[in-house]
Structure formats: C-alpha cells, structure tokens
Amino acid sequence: MSSTGTTTNGSRAFAGPTASKATRVVGLMALAGIALLLPLALLWSPPEIDQADAVRLFYVHVPSATVALYLAFGVTCLGSLIYLRNQSVFWDLMAHASAEIGVVFCGFVLITGMLWGRPTWGVYWEWDPRITSTAITLILYLGYLALRRMDLDPTVRSKRAAFLGIISFCNLFIIKYSVEWWRGLHQGQTIGIDTQLDGLMLFTFAWGMVTFVLIFAWLLMHRFRLGWLELQATTTSLDDAIAARRAESPQLTGEGL
C-alpha cells in the first residue's frame, strides 16, 4: 500500500508506502501464527465432551472478541483521552485507526458466534445479554466511524469522536459482566484462575490469542500510516489552495498596496 501526491507547482508533496521493516516482520509473524493455528484448531486439538467439534470455533471466536473489545477499542478509548488532554494528532489518528480494525473484528466475533450458536443452541441468533450488548457495541463504533466521516471542522470532529469513543467503551463493562448480571444462554468465563482448559486445548487457545494480537498490530500499523498520509494530503491540498488564492489576489500578499 502506498500513497503519493503533488503540489500545485508539480513537486511531490508526500509519498511513501504504508509498509515498513516493522510491519513486514509483524506480518510474517502473523502469517506463521495463522499457519500453525489452523492445524492446531481444526485437526490436532481434541473435541470437547459436550460440544464436540463445534468447540473449534472457540479458538478464533474468543481471541477475536478479546482483541476487538478490549485491545482495539481500548486503544481507541486511550487515544481519545490523550487527544482531549493535549490535542495529540498522533493519538487522534491512532484512536481512529484502532476503531476501524475493532469494528472489523467485532463483526467477525458476531459471525463466528452465530456459527457456534447453531450447533450449540440450535439457533444462529438469540437475544442473549452478551450477544445483544456486543451488537450494540458494534453499532456504537459504527456511529463513531460515521462521525469521523462528517463534513465538520477537523478539530470539532476529532473532539466529538473522542467523547463518543470514551462513552462507547463504557459498554464493554456491560458485555463483560452481562453473564453475571442477567441469565442467558451464553457461557460464563472459560479462562481465568480456575481455567476449564488444559493440555493442547489451552496451548491452542493461547496461540490463537498471540496470533490475533499480531494480526491486529499489523493492521493497526498500516491503517495508522494510511491515516497519516491522508492527513498530509489534506494539509498539502489546503496549503496549495491558499497559495493559489493569494497568487490570484495581489491584495492578499500586499503587492497591491
């Protein structure tokens, strides 16, 4: 992925791929993780006593949920807080990039959850508290991304998005404790001090977590870089427009005085 642009005088204002040495290393690590995760999850790990082979979705469903809900949206919340504190462009772009990736992962969570629910519960969708609160979270962050696309003053837009990013993150506490606060079909916590996994199943889950974190990191670096290039393009275009307007109006440059 790369992006280039030119100024009004024909010179190149910005250029550069979104890839770097770091992204290539992380990308190769993510590919290696996927290559091992697939046989671990689909072939080598044993079936579960009650869910049989349906449990194999656990190795991608739970890691993607953890990355989306706690890592990706957590970065968005952190970036929003820092932006409101010191107007950091870096953290504003980071919050936006992480939210986009989090939405993709959250959608994947709901899809894999539906596929898992069919053999486990007999239906693809049930208005279970955790499923419902997760769907609401997806809607909230889709609203966040829609706000990012509104034609507003950039500073006003970033501030409003930051507030929405922080408010939306609060819904994650409802997701986490929904299985304790309300009765539903969704199972409780599987991983904890008293984990229900052991042996190869536990290793496969841990490997899935590492793999999905690497995928997230790789996507985040690329999306952040793309956001930075988009910002440079916008800034350059604005500077060029101002320069062209001044060239057309001598009064603006003092030549007519």
N, C-alpha and C positions, 0 to 999 in steps of 0.2 A: 504494500500500500504506500502511495506517495502522493504528494500534492505540490504544485508549483503555481506561481502567479507572476504577473508582470505589472510594473507601474505604468503611468501614462507616458513616460519617456522611453518605454520599451525595455527597461532593465528588469531583471528578475528580482522581485521583492522578497520572496521566500521560496524555499524548496527543501525537500527532504522526505525520505521515506519514514513511515511510522515504525519500521523495524530498526533494531539496533543489536549490538552484540548481546546485550542482556536479554532482549526478547527472544533472540534465537536460542540462547541457552535454556531459558524457561520453556520455550516452545518444544524443544527436543525432550526436555524432562517430562513435559505433559504428555507428549506422544508415547514416550516409554511407559509412563504410568498407565495410559489407556491400553497399550498393548498387553500389559500384564493383568490389568483389571478385568478385561473381557474374559479370558480363560478362567481366572480366579472366580468370578461371579457366576459365569454361565456353566462351567464344567467342573472345576476342581472342588469348590466349596460344597459341603453336603446339604441336602434338602432339610428343611425344618420339620419337626414332628407333626405339627398341626397344619402348617401352610404348604408343606411340600415344596415344590419348585417355585411357587409364587414368591417365596421369600427372597429370591434372587433380585427382585426389584428393589429390595431394601438397600442393596449396595450402591445404587445410584440415586434412589429417592431421598434417603436421609442425608447423604453428603451434599446433594444439590440444595436441599432445604436449608441446611446449616450454612452453606456458602451464601445463598441468596438472602436469607432472613437476618442472619447475624453478621456476616462478614461484609457483603456488598452494601446492604442498607445501613450497616453500622458505619462504614466509611462515609456514606452519604450524610449521615447524621453528624459525624465528627467534622467533616468538611464544612457542613452548614454552620455549625457552631463557631468554627475558627473564622469562617468568612464574616459572620456577623460581628465578630470581635475585632478583627483587624483588616477587613476588606481584602483578604488574600485572594488574588486571581488564581493562583495555583490550586488552592483548596476548593474554590468555586468550580473550577474545571474538573477536579478530582471527584467532587460530590456528584456532578452531572454524569461523568463517565461511569462511576460505580453504580449509579441508579439505573442506567440503561442496561448494564450487564445483569444487575439484580433482577430486573423485570424479566429478562430472558430466562434466567434460572428459575424464577418464581413460576413462570408459565410451565417450565419443564417439570417442576415439582407437582403442579396440579395435574398435568397429563399423566405422569408416572403414578401418581396417587389414584387416578381414575382406573388405570390399567391394573393396579394392585387391588383396588377395591372390588373389581368384578369377580375374581375367583374367591376373594376373602369374605365379602359381604353379600355377594350376589347381585350388586348393582354398581354401575360406574360412578354414580354421584349420589351422595347422601348429605343432607344439610346438617352434618356433624359440626359441633362448635369449632373444632380446629380447622376443618376444611373451609367452613364459611369465613372464619376470621382470616385465613390465608388468602382467600379470594378477595376479600375486602382490602387487604394489604396490596394486592396486585392492582386493584382499581385505584387506590390512593397514589401509588407510584406512577401509574399511567397518567393520572392527573398532574403529577409533578413534571413528567416529561412534556405533557401538553402545555403546561405553564412556561416551560423553557422555550417553547416554540412561538410564544405570543409576541406580537409586534409591540414591544414596550421599550422604554429606556433600559439599556443593559443593566445599570445599577439597580433600578427598581425591580426588574425581572429577577435578578440574582437574589435580592433580599427576600422577595416573596417566595421564591423557590426554596430558599434556605429555611424559612419558617415552616413551609409545608413539609420539607424533608425531615425536620425535627419532630413535627406533630405526627407524621406518618409512622415514624419509628416507634412511637409510643404504643402503636397497635401490636407490636411484636410481643409485648408483655402479655397481651390477651391471648395470642397464639400459644405462647409457652405454657401458660397456666390454665388454658381452656379445658384440658382433660381433667384437671383437678377441681375447677370451679363448677363445671357442668357435666352431666352424664351424657356420654356419646359413644359412638362405635369405635372411635379412634383409640388405639392402644396407648398406654402411658409410656413413660421414659424407658427406653431399652438400654441405653448406655449411661452408666453412672458408676458410683462407688460399688454397687452390687449389680454388675453387668450381667445380662442374660446370655451373652455370647462368650464363646471360648474357642480355643484352638484356631483352626483355619478360618472359621466364620469371623472371629474377631480380627484376625490379620487382614482378611479381605475387606472388612469394613474400614479398618484403619488405612489401608492402601487406597480405598475409594476416597476417603477424606483428603488425603495428601494429593491425589490426582485432581480432584475438583478444585482444590485451592490453587494448584499450579495452573489449571485452565483459567481460573478467574484472574490470577496475576498476569497471565499472558494477554488476555483480552483487555484488562484494565490498562496496561502499559500502551497497547496500541490505541485504545479509544481515547486515552488522555492525550497522547501525541496528536491524534487527529483533531481533537478539540483545540489544542494549542495552535495548530496550523490554521484552523478555521478562524480563530481569534486574530491571528496575524493577517489573514486575508481581509477580514472585516476592517481592521485598523488601517491597513495599507490602502484599501479602497476609499476609506473616509479621508485620509490624508491627501490622496490623489485628487479627490473631488474638491477639497478645499483649495488646493494649489491651482487647479484648473479654474475655479471660480475667481480666485484672485487675479489670475492672468487675464481673465476676460474683463475685469473691472479695475482699472488703474487706481480708482479712488480708494480701494481696499488696501493697496500697498503703499499709498502715499505718493504715487507718481503723478497724480493729477493735481497735487497741491502746489 
